[in-house]
């Protein structure tokens, strides 16, 4: 990502701790980003509409509600990348945040440089998930078995003809697997390809997102038809193009 590209990206920071919000903004500004800051979810709604940010950094506990519920509601109409920043570091809290629609989860205290690196990684990958600059030669190529339809150029997913509004990371995982039918990807490979970082310590992030995709495209999550688990190795997409 070039500096010129970064300068066009605005980050919405939802954080009621002024010191933390200012620290995040300083590091993002030094990296070339624009920022908007909301101390409440009400302000976040307004800034989301007015500023049209490209990524959201969201605390979980806010004065007027839970960030998790805000993201869950936003996921009904937007696939905007979201990174939770929270002092809650129990595995159940992290998994719950990811299941509700977050793309990533960082626990406080966090290294600001790593936070910036993750923001850049998510922004590099979000355009392809949204359907722009995806690199496919055939923009009209699609795959269907009569139930599930994948439109590769448009990054569109349909089940029984009804379009699904999948968050960015879920789209990326699904299309990465579908682009390479029957090829087995390890959890580490999927994390590195989609999140852009060494993922040995974040395997649950991939597993939660895979589970979320399965809930939306499979008839029976316990007996998946499309995204199969290769025990001890990873995952693959079953069915070909």
C-alpha positions, -999 to 999 in steps of 0.1 A, spaced: 0 0 0 15 33 -10 15 64 11 -9 81 -13 -33 52 -9 -31 54 29 -38 91 29 -72 84 13 -82 61 41 -101 73 72 -102 53 104 -131 56 129 -119 52 165 -146 43 189 -131 47 223 -142 65 255 -108 66 271 -94 99 259 -58 89 265 -61 57 245 -80 74 217 -54 101 214 -26 76 214 -43 56 186 -49 87 166 -13 99 169 1 66 156 -24 64 128 -17 100 118 20 93 118 13 64 94 -5 87 71 -42 80 80 -70 103 87 -90 96 118 -124 104 134 -130 97 171 -163 88 188 -166 84 226 -201 69 223 -220 46 200 -244 74 192 -215 95 179 -201 65 161 -234 61 141 -232 98 132 -195 96 121 -201 64 102 -227 82 81 -209 115 78 -172 105 74 -176 72 55 -145 56 71 -127 26 55 -121 8 88 -133 9 124 -113 4 156 -139 -3 183 -138 -7 221 -163 -31 235 -175 -14 267 -188 21 259 -209 46 280 -241 39 260 -238 3 251 -217 -27 240 -195 -23 209 -202 -60 201 -239 -52 197 -232 -21 176 -210 -42 152 -236 -69 151 -262 -43 140 -238 -27 115 -232 -61 99 -267 -61 86 -258 -34 60 -220 -31 59 -189 -53 55 -166 -26 67 -135 -41 84 -137 -39 122 -110 -45 148 -121 -48 184 -98 -33 211 -106 -46 245 -92 -54 279 -113 -86 278 -87 -113 270 -105 -145 279 -108 -168 249 -146 -168 252 -147 -130 249 -124 -130 218 -144 -158 201 -177 -140 209 -164 -108 194 -153 -125 162 -186 -144 159 -205 -112 161 -188 -99 130 -154 -84 139 -125 -91 115 -98 -90 142 -95 -86 180 -66 -70 199 -64 -71 237 -53 -41 258 -26 -31 264 -14 -35 228 16 -24 209 6 7 188 29 -3 160 13 -37 157 -21 -20 157 -10 1 128 3 -29 110 -30 -47 114 -49 -17 102 -28 -16 70 -31 -54 65 -69 -52 67 -71 -23 43 -49 -40 18 -73 -69 17 -107 -52 20 -109 -38 -16 -106 -74 -30 -133 -86 -6 -156 -58 -17 -151 -68 -54 -127 -41 -66 -93 -49 -79 -97 -86 -74 -74 -96 -102 -97 -121 -120 -93 -122 -157 -129 -133 -162 -151 -109 -143 -183 -129 -151 -170 -163 -139 -192 -181 -114 -198 -214 -98 -231 -230 -88 -244 -263 -77 -280 -252 -79 -281 -242 -42 -250 -221 -36 -238 -195 -62 -205 -178 -62 -199 -149 -85 -162 -144 -85 -158 -110 -103 -186 -94 -83 -177 -111 -50 -213 -121 -46 -227 -151 -27 -262 -165 -30 -280 -193 -14 -313 -204 -30 -311 -172 -51 -309 -149 -20 -278 -128 -17 -258 -130 15 -241 -100 30 -209 -115 43 -183 -95 62 -151 -88 44 -130 -116 60 -157 -142 55 -159 -133 18 -121 -135 15 -119 -169 32 -147 -184 11 -134 -171 -23 -98 -180 -15 -109 -216 -8 -133 -216 -38 -106 -203 -61 -85 -234 -53 -111 -263 -52 -99 -294 -34 -66 -277 -24 -60 -280 14 -50 -248 32 -36 -249 67 -50 -225 93 -17 -206 92 -18 -202 54 -54 -189 56 -45 -165 83 -15 -152 65 -33 -149 32 -64 -131 45 -51 -112 76 -15 -107 62 3 -117 94 20 -147 110 -10 -165 124 4 -192 146 -11 -177 177 -44 -166 161 -57 -199 147 -90 -195 165 -96 -163 144 -97 -185 113 -117 -212 129 -144 -188 141 -146 -172 107 -148 -206 89 -176 -215 114 -195 -183 106 -192 -189 68 -205 -225 73 -235 -212 93 -245 -191 64 -239 -213 34 -242 -249 47 -275 -268 52 -259 -286 81 -229 -271 99 -222 -304 115 -220 -321 81 -206 -294 58 -209 -298 21 -187 -270 8 -160 -262 33 -145 -294 45 -121 -299 74 -91 -321 66 -83 -333 101 -49 -324 113 -42 -303 81 -67 -276 75 -96 -268 52 -106 -272 15 -135 -262 -7 -154 -292 -21 -170 -290 -55 -148 -275 -81 -155 -245 -103 
